[in-house]
Amino acid sequence: MKKILPLILTLLMATGASSGFGQQVFQNVTSPMGIGGQTGLGHAVAWGDIDNDGDPELGISNQEGDGFWFYRNDGDHFTDITTTAGLAGLGADKIIIAEVTGDEFNDLVLRTRSGTQFLFESNGDGTFTDITAGAGIGSAAIYNLADFNNDGFTDLVSVAGDDVSILYNNGDATFSNAVPISPMPDFMGIAVLDYNRDGLMDLYWTTYGNNPNTLLKNNGDGTFSDVTIAAGVSYTQGAHALDVGDYNNDGWVDIYVGSYSSLTCKLFENNGDGTFTDVTWATGTQGYNDTRTTAFTDYNSDGWLDIFSSHHDFYSYSNTMQKSLEAETFVETGPELGISGEWIGDYFGHAWADFNGDGAIDFFAAGHIDKYRLFENTNCPGNWLMVNLKGTVSNPNGIGAQVDVWAGGQRISRNLLPSGGFHDFDNLQLHFGLDEAAVADSITVYWPSGLVQHAGAMNANQYVMIIEDSTVTGVHRPAAFSGGFSIAPNPANQSTVITFELPQNSRVRVSLFNLNGQRLKNLLNRPLPQGRHRIELDAGGLPNGIYLLQLQSSFSSRVEKLVIGH
């Protein structure tokens, strides 16, 4: 398995400033990253690392049910491996990428629109083996997963007709017969969460029709109780969209419901005593009707979860990004981010991941208007920490774990929970925005097993692997590029040569920006071995002026001034 190395994102300006540059936007990089050829309307989206190289792969499907595509993340581009991976000829209503077969690689759970359920075991080399027949998963639709009996194995949540059931994982790539736990008429989205922090995973779901949503409390004996009314989370009409997360960093998971009816969207704040308060109007998060997909995400890495939503009325309000102002109120920033406007959006499914390893959270969206689109989060202002969990007593992905990072006296609390949306599945990785903090003072992991694990201070802008009851790995002190860095000639006329030395093997990206923060050229983006390297920049077509040359590796970043004068 490749070692997960930290990546320092903070851009050191030529003047010595450290806050980055340029307007933050989400840039459409679908075609440049090698994604294309899809047919029909976009439908389901999922991210997940199937080969443990640190880069999340991408699965997408169309609404017609005859198209499913799987892309390997090769860093500077994506490669369509649908056929070579053994996944050709499928469709998908829901895509799940997680470890459920008892080895070290994330597997693929696929529900087709025609009603067939598949379990593909990852072989760790970019291929899968269809083990559906012997797994005992039956034909019921699988739409989420968690460890509901705390035996260390990830169970599956299935829906058949109007009933929801749990398929308990036996730990040997097989599952027990479905155990019905509740009727679920007109289900739409299913979220897993430990809303009362009793160590047991509960369920909350939304509906398609006029049936009310439901919160089921896990009693710990294989039964679940409907506590919707007592908990104060009743939503009496249809709701397509759903996500859960700790929006106010108080250590308790909150719920956001996207409207599919005449009701507004709803933000339910967890009071920490088994009840919730509707804070929708107090926070300004009522959103719009006909919300198709939604997610909590910290798009600007300031440590507070924002709310992204996509709506069917793409003429009026398209996509929205409700930016959190320290959880007190939310303001709309979608238009300035480049993700809102006429003929952008109406996404049926979307999912979030840092696909390029720069610490800024990106997303892929699939739907009605622009159909299939990969958005790269560029010029993200905040520092960050990315945390991967590896359970040893708990389930392998650490689903259900709560991780608290303290930085500058502020707690940033995140829960590793799969997406609750009908067509959504985010990468199972935790993103912590640290804002201006250069150091995370401490990390505490509350594992599903009940173990509480602590880690000390570490520098910001790193990828971290935390192994249950063991070590924190992949943490390295920031290191500059080795000696011998040069740009010559500088000022440049027709061309200039950039030379640099790497102290160890690393992926390197070299980009040229103008002073407005606009990326003009990608000169390099691929793995390089340890040692000295040389690349040439053709400056002939660039106007005279001052530019910024950015070098990013898996362990450092630097920005140098380049003057061009013909």
Secondary structure as a PSIPRED ss2 file (coil, helix, strand):
# PSIPRED VFORMAT (PSIPRED V4.0)

   1 M C   1.000  0.000  0.000
   2 K C   1.000  0.000  0.000
   3 K C   1.000  0.000  0.000
   4 I C   1.000  0.000  0.000
   5 L C   1.000  0.000  0.000
   6 P C   1.000  0.000  0.000
   7 L C   1.000  0.000  0.000
   8 I C   1.000  0.000  0.000
   9 L C   1.000  0.000  0.000
  10 T C   1.000  0.000  0.000
  11 L C   1.000  0.000  0.000
  12 L C   1.000  0.000  0.000
  13 M C   1.000  0.000  0.000
  14 A C   1.000  0.000  0.000
  15 T C   1.000  0.000  0.000
  16 G C   1.000  0.000  0.000
  17 A C   1.000  0.000  0.000
  18 S C   1.000  0.000  0.000
  19 S C   1.000  0.000  0.000
  20 G C   1.000  0.000  0.000
  21 F C   1.000  0.000  0.000
  22 G C   1.000  0.000  0.000
  23 Q C   1.000  0.000  0.000
  24 Q C   1.000  0.000  0.000
  25 V E   0.000  0.000  1.000
  26 F E   0.000  0.000  1.000
  27 Q E   0.000  0.000  1.000
  28 N E   0.000  0.000  1.000
  29 V C   1.000  0.000  0.000
  30 T C   1.000  0.000  0.000
  31 S C   1.000  0.000  0.000
  32 P C   1.000  0.000  0.000
  33 M C   1.000  0.000  0.000
  34 G C   1.000  0.000  0.000
  35 I C   1.000  0.000  0.000
  36 G C   1.000  0.000  0.000
  37 G C   1.000  0.000  0.000
  38 Q C   1.000  0.000  0.000
  39 T C   1.000  0.000  0.000
  40 G C   1.000  0.000  0.000
  41 L C   1.000  0.000  0.000
  42 G E   0.000  0.000  1.000
  43 H E   0.000  0.000  1.000
  44 A E   0.000  0.000  1.000
  45 V E   0.000  0.000  1.000
  46 A E   0.000  0.000  1.000
  47 W E   0.000  0.000  1.000
  48 G E   0.000  0.000  1.000
  49 D C   1.000  0.000  0.000
  50 I C   1.000  0.000  0.000
  51 D C   1.000  0.000  0.000
  52 N C   1.000  0.000  0.000
  53 D C   1.000  0.000  0.000
  54 G C   1.000  0.000  0.000
  55 D C   1.000  0.000  0.000
  56 P C   1.000  0.000  0.000
  57 E E   0.000  0.000  1.000
  58 L E   0.000  0.000  1.000
  59 G E   0.000  0.000  1.000
  60 I E   0.000  0.000  1.000
  61 S E   0.000  0.000  1.000
  62 N E   0.000  0.000  1.000
  63 Q C   1.000  0.000  0.000
  64 E C   1.000  0.000  0.000
  65 G C   1.000  0.000  0.000
  66 D C   1.000  0.000  0.000
  67 G C   1.000  0.000  0.000
  68 F E   0.000  0.000  1.000
  69 W E   0.000  0.000  1.000
  70 F E   0.000  0.000  1.000
  71 Y E   0.000  0.000  1.000
  72 R E   0.000  0.000  1.000
  73 N E   0.000  0.000  1.000
  74 D C   1.000  0.000  0.000
  75 G C   1.000  0.000  0.000
  76 D C   1.000  0.000  0.000
  77 H C   1.000  0.000  0.000
  78 F E   0.000  0.000  1.000
  79 T E   0.000  0.000  1.000
  80 D E   0.000  0.000  1.000
  81 I C   1.000  0.000  0.000
  82 T C   1.000  0.000  0.000
  83 T C   1.000  0.000  0.000
  84 T C   1.000  0.000  0.000
  85 A C   1.000  0.000  0.000
  86 G C   1.000  0.000  0.000
  87 L C   1.000  0.000  0.000
  88 A C   1.000  0.000  0.000
  89 G C   1.000  0.000  0.000
  90 L C   1.000  0.000  0.000
  91 G C   1.000  0.000  0.000
  92 A C   1.000  0.000  0.000
  93 D C   1.000  0.000  0.000
  94 K E   0.000  0.000  1.000
  95 I E   0.000  0.000  1.000
  96 I E   0.000  0.000  1.000
  97 I E   0.000  0.000  1.000
  98 A E   0.000  0.000  1.000
  99 E C   1.000  0.000  0.000
 100 V C   1.000  0.000  0.000
 101 T C   1.000  0.000  0.000
 102 G C   1.000  0.000  0.000
 103 D C   1.000  0.000  0.000
 104 E C   1.000  0.000  0.000
 105 F C   1.000  0.000  0.000
 106 N C   1.000  0.000  0.000
 107 D E   0.000  0.000  1.000
 108 L E   0.000  0.000  1.000
 109 V E   0.000  0.000  1.000
 110 L E   0.000  0.000  1.000
 111 R E   0.000  0.000  1.000
 112 T C   1.000  0.000  0.000
 113 R C   1.000  0.000  0.000
 114 S C   1.000  0.000  0.000
 115 G C   1.000  0.000  0.000
 116 T C   1.000  0.000  0.000
 117 Q E   0.000  0.000  1.000
 118 F E   0.000  0.000  1.000
 119 L E   0.000  0.000  1.000
 120 F E   0.000  0.000  1.000
 121 E E   0.000  0.000  1.000
 122 S E   0.000  0.000  1.000
 123 N C   1.000  0.000  0.000
 124 G C   1.000  0.000  0.000
 125 D C   1.000  0.000  0.000
 126 G C   1.000  0.000  0.000
 127 T C   1.000  0.000  0.000
 128 F E   0.000  0.000  1.000
 129 T E   0.000  0.000  1.000
 130 D E   0.000  0.000  1.000
 131 I C   1.000  0.000  0.000
 132 T H   0.000  1.000  0.000
 133 A H   0.000  1.000  0.000
 134 G H   0.000  1.000  0.000
 135 A H   0.000  1.000  0.000
 136 G C   1.000  0.000  0.000
 137 I C   1.000  0.000  0.000
 138 G C   1.000  0.000  0.000
 139 S C   1.000  0.000  0.000
 140 A C   1.000  0.000  0.000
 141 A E   0.000  0.000  1.000
 142 I E   0.000  0.000  1.000
 143 Y E   0.000  0.000  1.000
 144 N E   0.000  0.000  1.000
 145 L E   0.000  0.000  1.000
 146 A E   0.000  0.000  1.000
 147 D C   1.000  0.000  0.000
 148 F C   1.000  0.000  0.000
 149 N C   1.000  0.000  0.000
 150 N C   1.000  0.000  0.000
 151 D C   1.000  0.000  0.000
 152 G C   1.000  0.000  0.000
 153 F C   1.000  0.000  0.000
 154 T C   1.000  0.000  0.000
 155 D E   0.000  0.000  1.000
 156 L E   0.000  0.000  1.000
 157 V E   0.000  0.000  1.000
 158 S E   0.000  0.000  1.000
 159 V E   0.000  0.000  1.000
 160 A E   0.000  0.000  1.000
 161 G C   1.000  0.000  0.000
 162 D C   1.000  0.000  0.000
 163 D E   0.000  0.000  1.000
 164 V E   0.000  0.000  1.000
 165 S E   0.000  0.000  1.000
 166 I E   0.000  0.000  1.000
 167 L E   0.000  0.000  1.000
 168 Y C   1.000  0.000  0.000
 169 N E   0.000  0.000  1.000
 170 N C   1.000  0.000  0.000
 171 G C   1.000  0.000  0.000
 172 D C   1.000  0.000  0.000
 173 A C   1.000  0.000  0.000
 174 T C   1.000  0.000  0.000
 175 F E   0.000  0.000  1.000
 176 S C   1.000  0.000  0.000
 177 N C   1.000  0.000  0.000
 178 A C   1.000  0.000  0.000
 179 V E   0.000  0.000  1.000
 180 P E   0.000  0.000  1.000
 181 I E   0.000  0.000  1.000
 182 S E   0.000  0.000  1.000
 183 P E   0.000  0.000  1.000
 184 M C   1.000  0.000  0.000
 185 P C   1.000  0.000  0.000
 186 D C   1.000  0.000  0.000
 187 F E   0.000  0.000  1.000
 188 M E   0.000  0.000  1.000
 189 G E   0.000  0.000  1.000
 190 I E   0.000  0.000  1.000
 191 A E   0.000  0.000  1.000
 192 V E   0.000  0.000  1.000
 193 L E   0.000  0.000  1.000
 194 D C   1.000  0.000  0.000
 195 Y C   1.000  0.000  0.000
 196 N C   1.000  0.000  0.000
 197 R C   1.000  0.000  0.000
 198 D C   1.000  0.000  0.000
 199 G C   1.000  0.000  0.000
 200 L C   1.000  0.000  0.000
 201 M C   1.000  0.000  0.000
 202 D E   0.000  0.000  1.000
 203 L E   0.000  0.000  1.000
 204 Y E   0.000  0.000  1.000
 205 W E   0.000  0.000  1.000
 206 T E   0.000  0.000  1.000
 207 T E   0.000  0.000  1.000
 208 Y C   1.000  0.000  0.000
 209 G C   1.000  0.000  0.000
 210 N C   1.000  0.000  0.000
 211 N C   1.000  0.000  0.000
 212 P C   1.000  0.000  0.000
 213 N C   1.000  0.000  0.000
 214 T E   0.000  0.000  1.000
 215 L E   0.000  0.000  1.000
 216 L E   0.000  0.000  1.000
 217 K E   0.000  0.000  1.000
 218 N E   0.000  0.000  1.000
 219 N C   1.000  0.000  0.000
 220 G C   1.000  0.000  0.000
 221 D C   1.000  0.000  0.000
 222 G C   1.000  0.000  0.000
 223 T C   1.000  0.000  0.000
 224 F E   0.000  0.000  1.000
 225 S E   0.000  0.000  1.000
 226 D E   0.000  0.000  1.000
 227 V C   1.000  0.000  0.000
 228 T H   0.000  1.000  0.000
 229 I H   0.000  1.000  0.000
 230 A H   0.000  1.000  0.000
 231 A H   0.000  1.000  0.000
 232 G C   1.000  0.000  0.000
 233 V C   1.000  0.000  0.000
 234 S C   1.000  0.000  0.000
 235 Y C   1.000  0.000  0.000
 236 T C   1.000  0.000  0.000
 237 Q C   1.000  0.000  0.000
 238 G C   1.000  0.000  0.000
 239 A C   1.000  0.000  0.000
 240 H C   1.000  0.000  0.000
 241 A E   0.000  0.000  1.000
 242 L E   0.000  0.000  1.000
 243 D E   0.000  0.000  1.000
 244 V E   0.000  0.000  1.000
 245 G E   0.000  0.000  1.000
 246 D C   1.000  0.000  0.000
 247 Y C   1.000  0.000  0.000
 248 N C   1.000  0.000  0.000
 249 N C   1.000  0.000  0.000
 250 D C   1.000  0.000  0.000
 251 G C   1.000  0.000  0.000
 252 W C   1.000  0.000  0.000
 253 V C   1.000  0.000  0.000
 254 D E   0.000  0.000  1.000
 255 I E   0.000  0.000  1.000
 256 Y E   0.000  0.000  1.000
 257 V E   0.000  0.000  1.000
 258 G E   0.000  0.000  1.000
 259 S C   1.000  0.000  0.000
 260 Y C   1.000  0.000  0.000
 261 S C   1.000  0.000  0.000
 262 S C   1.000  0.000  0.000
 263 L C   1.000  0.000  0.000
 264 T C   1.000  0.000  0.000
 265 C C   1.000  0.000  0.000
 266 K E   0.000  0.000  1.000
 267 L E   0.000  0.000  1.000
 268 F E   0.000  0.000  1.000
 269 E E   0.000  0.000  1.000
 270 N E   0.000  0.000  1.000
 271 N C   1.000  0.000  0.000
 272 G C   1.000  0.000  0.000
 273 D C   1.000  0.000  0.000
 274 G C   1.000  0.000  0.000
 275 T C   1.000  0.000  0.000
 276 F E   0.000  0.000  1.000
 277 T E   0.000  0.000  1.000
 278 D E   0.000  0.000  1.000
 279 V C   1.000  0.000  0.000
 280 T H   0.000  1.000  0.000
 281 W H   0.000  1.000  0.000
 282 A H   0.000  1.000  0.000
 283 T H   0.000  1.000  0.000
 284 G C   1.000  0.000  0.000
 285 T C   1.000  0.000  0.000
 286 Q C   1.000  0.000  0.000
 287 G C   1.000  0.000  0.000
 288 Y C   1.000  0.000  0.000
 289 N C   1.000  0.000  0.000
 290 D C   1.000  0.000  0.000
 291 T E   0.000  0.000  1.000
 292 R E   0.000  0.000  1.000
 293 T E   0.000  0.000  1.000
 294 T E   0.000  0.000  1.000
 295 A E   0.000  0.000  1.000
 296 F E   0.000  0.000  1.000
 297 T E   0.000  0.000  1.000
 298 D C   1.000  0.000  0.000
 299 Y C   1.000  0.000  0.000
 300 N C   1.000  0.000  0.000
 301 S C   1.000  0.000  0.000
 302 D C   1.000  0.000  0.000
 303 G C   1.000  0.000  0.000
 304 W C   1.000  0.000  0.000
 305 L C   1.000  0.000  0.000
 306 D E   0.000  0.000  1.000
 307 I E   0.000  0.000  1.000
 308 F E   0.000  0.000  1.000
 309 S E   0.000  0.000  1.000
 310 S E   0.000  0.000  1.000
 311 H E   0.000  0.000  1.000
 312 H C   1.000  0.000  0.000
 313 D C   1.000  0.000  0.000
 314 F C   1.000  0.000  0.000
 315 Y C   1.000  0.000  0.000
 316 S C   1.000  0.000  0.000
 317 Y C   1.000  0.000  0.000
 318 S C   1.000  0.000  0.000
 319 N E   0.000  0.000  1.000
 320 T E   0.000  0.000  1.000
 321 M E   0.000  0.000  1.000
 322 Q E   0.000  0.000  1.000
 323 K E   0.000  0.000  1.000
 324 S E   0.000  0.000  1.000
 325 L E   0.000  0.000  1.000
 326 E C   1.000  0.000  0.000
 327 A C   1.000  0.000  0.000
 328 E C   1.000  0.000  0.000
 329 T E   0.000  0.000  1.000
 330 F E   0.000  0.000  1.000
 331 V E   0.000  0.000  1.000
 332 E E   0.000  0.000  1.000
 333 T C   1.000  0.000  0.000
 334 G H   0.000  1.000  0.000
 335 P H   0.000  1.000  0.000
 336 E H   0.000  1.000  0.000
 337 L H   0.000  1.000  0.000
 338 G C   1.000  0.000  0.000
 339 I C   1.000  0.000  0.000
 340 S C   1.000  0.000  0.000
 341 G C   1.000  0.000  0.000
 342 E C   1.000  0.000  0.000
 343 W C   1.000  0.000  0.000
 344 I C   1.000  0.000  0.000
 345 G C   1.000  0.000  0.000
 346 D C   1.000  0.000  0.000
 347 Y E   0.000  0.000  1.000
 348 F E   0.000  0.000  1.000
 349 G E   0.000  0.000  1.000
 350 H E   0.000  0.000  1.000
 351 A E   0.000  0.000  1.000
 352 W E   0.000  0.000  1.000
 353 A E   0.000  0.000  1.000
 354 D C   1.000  0.000  0.000
 355 F C   1.000  0.000  0.000
 356 N C   1.000  0.000  0.000
 357 G C   1.000  0.000  0.000
 358 D C   1.000  0.000  0.000
 359 G C   1.000  0.000  0.000
 360 A C   1.000  0.000  0.000
 361 I C   1.000  0.000  0.000
 362 D E   0.000  0.000  1.000
 363 F E   0.000  0.000  1.000
 364 F E   0.000  0.000  1.000
 365 A E   0.000  0.000  1.000
 366 A E   0.000  0.000  1.000
 367 G E   0.000  0.000  1.000
 368 H C   1.000  0.000  0.000
 369 I C   1.000  0.000  0.000
 370 D C   1.000  0.000  0.000
 371 K C   1.000  0.000  0.000
 372 Y E   0.000  0.000  1.000
 373 R E   0.000  0.000  1.000
 374 L E   0.000  0.000  1.000
 375 F E   0.000  0.000  1.000
 376 E E   0.000  0.000  1.000
 377 N E   0.000  0.000  1.000
 378 T E   0.000  0.000  1.000
 379 N C   1.000  0.000  0.000
 380 C C   1.000  0.000  0.000
 381 P C   1.000  0.000  0.000
 382 G C   1.000  0.000  0.000
 383 N E   0.000  0.000  1.000
 384 W E   0.000  0.000  1.000
 385 L E   0.000  0.000  1.000
 386 M E   0.000  0.000  1.000
 387 V E   0.000  0.000  1.000
 388 N E   0.000  0.000  1.000
 389 L E   0.000  0.000  1.000
 390 K E   0.000  0.000  1.000
 391 G C   1.000  0.000  0.000
 392 T C   1.000  0.000  0.000
 393 V C   1.000  0.000  0.000
 394 S C   1.000  0.000  0.000
 395 N C   1.000  0.000  0.000
 396 P C   1.000  0.000  0.000
 397 N C   1.000  0.000  0.000
 398 G C   1.000  0.000  0.000
 399 I C   1.000  0.000  0.000
 400 G C   1.000  0.000  0.000
 401 A C   1.000  0.000  0.000
 402 Q E   0.000  0.000  1.000
 403 V E   0.000  0.000  1.000
 404 D E   0.000  0.000  1.000
 405 V E   0.000  0.000  1.000
 406 W E   0.000  0.000  1.000
 407 A E   0.000  0.000  1.000
 408 G C   1.000  0.000  0.000
 409 G C   1.000  0.000  0.000
 410 Q E   0.000  0.000  1.000
 411 R E   0.000  0.000  1.000
 412 I E   0.000  0.000  1.000
 413 S E   0.000  0.000  1.000
 414 R E   0.000  0.000  1.000
 415 N E   0.000  0.000  1.000
 416 L C   1.000  0.000  0.000
 417 L C   1.000  0.000  0.000
 418 P C   1.000  0.000  0.000
 419 S C   1.000  0.000  0.000
 420 G C   1.000  0.000  0.000
 421 G C   1.000  0.000  0.000
 422 F C   1.000  0.000  0.000
 423 H C   1.000  0.000  0.000
 424 D E   0.000  0.000  1.000
 425 F E   0.000  0.000  1.000
 426 D C   1.000  0.000  0.000
 427 N C   1.000  0.000  0.000
 428 L C   1.000  0.000  0.000
 429 Q C   1.000  0.000  0.000
 430 L E   0.000  0.000  1.000
 431 H E   0.000  0.000  1.000
 432 F E   0.000  0.000  1.000
 433 G E   0.000  0.000  1.000
 434 L E   0.000  0.000  1.000
 435 D E   0.000  0.000  1.000
 436 E C   1.000  0.000  0.000
 437 A C   1.000  0.000  0.000
 438 A C   1.000  0.000  0.000
 439 V E   0.000  0.000  1.000
 440 A E   0.000  0.000  1.000
 441 D C   1.000  0.000  0.000
 442 S E   0.000  0.000  1.000
 443 I E   0.000  0.000  1.000
 444 T E   0.000  0.000  1.000
 445 V E   0.000  0.000  1.000
 446 Y E   0.000  0.000  1.000
 447 W C   1.000  0.000  0.000
 448 P C   1.000  0.000  0.000
 449 S C   1.000  0.000  0.000
 450 G C   1.000  0.000  0.000
 451 L C   1.000  0.000  0.000
 452 V E   0.000  0.000  1.000
 453 Q E   0.000  0.000  1.000
 454 H E   0.000  0.000  1.000
 455 A E   0.000  0.000  1.000
 456 G C   1.000  0.000  0.000
 457 A C   1.000  0.000  0.000
 458 M E   0.000  0.000  1.000
 459 N E   0.000  0.000  1.000
 460 A C   1.000  0.000  0.000
 461 N C   1.000  0.000  0.000
 462 Q E   0.000  0.000  1.000
 463 Y E   0.000  0.000  1.000
 464 V E   0.000  0.000  1.000
 465 M E   0.000  0.000  1.000
 466 I E   0.000  0.000  1.000
 467 I E   0.000  0.000  1.000
 468 E C   1.000  0.000  0.000
 469 D C   1.000  0.000  0.000
 470 S C   1.000  0.000  0.000
 471 T C   1.000  0.000  0.000
 472 V E   0.000  0.000  1.000
 473 T E   0.000  0.000  1.000
 474 G C   1.000  0.000  0.000
 475 V C   1.000  0.000  0.000
 476 H C   1.000  0.000  0.000
 477 R C   1.000  0.000  0.000
 478 P C   1.000  0.000  0.000
 479 A C   1.000  0.000  0.000
 480 A C   1.000  0.000  0.000
 481 F C   1.000  0.000  0.000
 482 S E   0.000  0.000  1.000
 483 G E   0.000  0.000  1.000
 484 G E   0.000  0.000  1.000
 485 F E   0.000  0.000  1.000
 486 S E   0.000  0.000  1.000
 487 I E   0.000  0.000  1.000
 488 A E   0.000  0.000  1.000
 489 P C   1.000  0.000  0.000
 490 N C   1.000  0.000  0.000
 491 P C   1.000  0.000  0.000
 492 A E   0.000  0.000  1.000
 493 N C   1.000  0.000  0.000
 494 Q C   1.000  0.000  0.000
 495 S E   0.000  0.000  1.000
 496 T E   0.000  0.000  1.000
 497 V E   0.000  0.000  1.000
 498 I E   0.000  0.000  1.000
 499 T E   0.000  0.000  1.000
 500 F E   0.000  0.000  1.000
 501 E E   0.000  0.000  1.000
 502 L E   0.000  0.000  1.000
 503 P C   1.000  0.000  0.000
 504 Q C   1.000  0.000  0.000
 505 N C   1.000  0.000  0.000
 506 S E   0.000  0.000  1.000
 507 R E   0.000  0.000  1.000
 508 V E   0.000  0.000  1.000
 509 R E   0.000  0.000  1.000
 510 V E   0.000  0.000  1.000
 511 S E   0.000  0.000  1.000
 512 L E   0.000  0.000  1.000
 513 F E   0.000  0.000  1.000
 514 N C   1.000  0.000  0.000
 515 L C   1.000  0.000  0.000
 516 N C   1.000  0.000  0.000
 517 G C   1.000  0.000  0.000
 518 Q C   1.000  0.000  0.000
 519 R E   0.000  0.000  1.000
 520 L E   0.000  0.000  1.000
 521 K E   0.000  0.000  1.000
 522 N E   0.000  0.000  1.000
 523 L E   0.000  0.000  1.000
 524 L E   0.000  0.000  1.000
 525 N E   0.000  0.000  1.000
 526 R E   0.000  0.000  1.000
 527 P E   0.000  0.000  1.000
 528 L E   0.000  0.000  1.000
 529 P C   1.000  0.000  0.000
 530 Q C   1.000  0.000  0.000
 531 G E   0.000  0.000  1.000
 532 R E   0.000  0.000  1.000
 533 H E   0.000  0.000  1.000
 534 R E   0.000  0.000  1.000
 535 I E   0.000  0.000  1.000
 536 E E   0.000  0.000  1.000
 537 L E   0.000  0.000  1.000
 538 D E   0.000  0.000  1.000
 539 A C   1.000  0.000  0.000
 540 G C   1.000  0.000  0.000
 541 G C   1.000  0.000  0.000
 542 L C   1.000  0.000  0.000
 543 P C   1.000  0.000  0.000
 544 N C   1.000  0.000  0.000
 545 G E   0.000  0.000  1.000
 546 I E   0.000  0.000  1.000
 547 Y E   0.000  0.000  1.000
 548 L E   0.000  0.000  1.000
 549 L E   0.000  0.000  1.000
 550 Q E   0.000  0.000  1.000
 551 L E   0.000  0.000  1.000
 552 Q E   0.000  0.000  1.000
 553 S C   1.000  0.000  0.000
 554 S C   1.000  0.000  0.000
 555 F C   1.000  0.000  0.000
 556 S C   1.000  0.000  0.000
 557 S E   0.000  0.000  1.000
 558 R E   0.000  0.000  1.000
 559 V E   0.000  0.000  1.000
 560 E E   0.000  0.000  1.000
 561 K E   0.000  0.000  1.000
 562 L E   0.000  0.000  1.000
 563 V E   0.000  0.000  1.000
 564 I E   0.000  0.000  1.000
 565 G C   1.000  0.000  0.000
 566 H C   1.000  0.000  0.000
